[in-house]
Amino acid sequence: MAINEEAVQGLVKALGQGVDQVALLVEDLESSVELWTGLGISEWRIYTYSQNNIATPTYRGKPGEFEFRLALGGSSPQVELIQPLRGPSIYHDWIAEHGYGLHHLGFFVPSIEKSIEEFENAGLDVIQSGRGYGMDLDGGFAYVELPGSPLVLEAIEVPKRRRPSESL
């Protein structure tokens, strides 16, 4: 499918209500949380994601078998630290090409299904996604790459109830 530039601009404008999350790929979650705590983020929520708690993981159009651990801290925007554990995943792809560090910007959306539809209407392929990670099997995420840009965007439907935070 060809990229629909007008639809991409509409999508960026719709997501442009403000960045809700800045995500970095890290080699070691525990030491990265320590570093960011020293930078002023005092409260963290820790989660591990895999096929065990994501109802429909996908990676580049196929069923996904990735696993990662993340820490969420702060707000406006939230900082997300992601340690990839098992791939293939877009995180492993990114590290192989760019190394660790800034990976994507996240935007909270009311409906992951509607966001995926908007991505598709814009001619953008969802490169990784998952649904049903909340306690009530709600919540979802979907990533796209913007053509001509190294930037990855994530649409995030925040679940009404998250699982309890893990400890480091």
Secondary structure, DSSP 8 states (H G I E B T S, - for coil): ----HHHHHHHHHHHTT---EEEEE-S-HHHHHHHHHHTT---EEEEEESTTT-SS-EETTEE---EEEEEEE-SSSEEEEEEEEESS-HHHHHHHHH-SEEEEEEEE-S-HHHHHHHHHHTT--EEEEEE--STTS--EEEEEE-TTSS-EEEEEE--SS----B--
